[in-house]
């Protein structure tokens, strides 16, 4: 049994304080049907929330399993210490004014010291709703009702949590828990307890900042082992992130990219809205992870079919074409006026014909379809009748039962799929989905693959100051790790530039040293073929010193490789189109260190210049093995110097049929 068990599933609850918030906790526990003891505690009041109150914690019959503390921040600290000494199971700290305020840092430390090993949620948090055990450590109204099993929603924001509980989409919610300031218990540590509950089917997270990344890695391992998927709504730019803006890498690998990389690595689906979070949770609860994004769609309107097709395309969903067997079956039930295709507009001629509808719905699914969707918009039940729509519901249920394939019903807008119908569908193993956009986003998110075993993430420090190394020094440092660099001479004075170029051999590249964006500043000249061109280029640059190096020929493509130290997420590795295409395409793929050969190859396959890398229209292909080797060697360099690497960028990495060579590099070192 974990340390949080008593707090999340208590048999006795103490409520400390006498204000409206504390009375609401008592009321909500009575409303949800809590069967244990509720003990109000107040030094002056005899009755709180209609129950007799104890004067002090010491007067309680025994140490409570869970306590809601609804008093000011200073009094909270003393009460937490007293509960810890009593052997209580844990507490929800409702008060604010701790580390999130300018004068609260010391109080934060005092709170943690007072708690010792006793679990606390918050401070600045609403607490726990447990609908399977009927517990409401919660000082406000909410939308949960008792359920036997369902999803868990954990949030750093109490208000977001309340809003999600008010959903009327048929989603069974087993737990809603808020973490507040996460002084002691972070979102991931709470989730590790909740996900072990056999009655929980999936997790939904509202994340503002990750905090303990290692705890999220353990949560992902549990998710994989238990077969319980996780979806997250990650918002905001982490305050811990102090990314530089000197390079393309920093702009491509911002904090959002780091968040994406963390979630992708952990196998946690990411969505962009509360609505998509709820729809994904319904999918996970009903069907688990989807193996792909191949869907079949049916509607009795060409308009609905068109909107579904257009919206699906935005999220990378595909519609496999009908097989000859499907066409034969559908032709038996639909007239020649129907265009037999996926998505299918089956017209209204089979409307109210349950047998025909069942046959058509069943014919549209198959082993190559990950989810079969029937668009079905109910009329207003307060002013219209829905008998005909219930025939369609029965036909969908029969088709799902006959085929054993995953089915869903889609309401064009949330109002058109009544909650009672949604609950019925879930009971039949059919996922009820609302709104075309949220539906397609949820399907796209639900296909995220399970996380794979990785080494622990490499933590990145936060640097107080940074300095930029010369390009020559940076290249020599990378060359020591086996990366391929051109023949070159660095730190060359103006008077020696021509002689140096002649020694290296024409054509050459000339660069003015000490400039970050050399191309934009006119501090780089390519393909200089004689002494006159070299001299003129050096004169125009007016740099203090120069770098002269061989000109690489036979280029297939140019890549950007970069790593940024992001204290919020770790070291973020970016792969993108290099050279001038970096700004034009902006299609960087982000990974976290340490990464693997397979992850690098997958990321390379996602950049827009992949066709060039593999040989566009019969052209020469780049040496992918050499590119992957360069990335792995760059990783080794960063890992060995993690305490001083703020940022490193190779742009471009010249990719030829034989080599992956560094043409330009930027190395920023930091001190803590």
Secondary structure, DSSP 8 states (H G I E B T S, - for coil): --TTHHHHS-SEEEEE--SHHHHHHHHHHHHHT--SEEEEE-SS-SEETTEEEESSGGGSSS--SEEEE-S-HHHHHHHHHHHHHHT---EEE----STTSTT-HHHHHHHHHHHTTS-EEESS---EEETTTTEEE-SS-------SSEEEEEES-HHHHHHHHT--S---EEEEEE-TT-SSS-HHHHHHHHTT-TTEEEEEEEES----HHHHHHHHHHHHHHT--EEEEE-S--TT-----SSHHHHHS-HHHHHHHHHHHHT-EEESSHHHHHHHHHHHHHH-S-S--BEEEEES-HHHHHHHHHHHHHTT-B-----HHHHHHHHTTS-TTS---SSEE--STTTT-HHHHHHHHHHT--TT-SEEEEE-----TTTS--HHHHHHHHHHHHHHHHH---EEEEESSGGGS-HHHHHHHHHTT-EEEESHHHHHHHHHHHT----------------SEEEE--HHHHHHHHHTTT-EE-SEEEEE-GGGHHHHHHHH-SSEEEEETT-SSHHHHT-EEEEE-SHHHHHHHHHHH--SSEEEEE------EEEEEEEEEETTTEEEEEEEE-TTHHHHH---EEEESS--HHHHHHHHTTSTTHHHHT-GGG-----HHHHHHHHHHHHHHHHHTTTTEEEEEEEEEEE-SS-EEES-EEEEEEE-
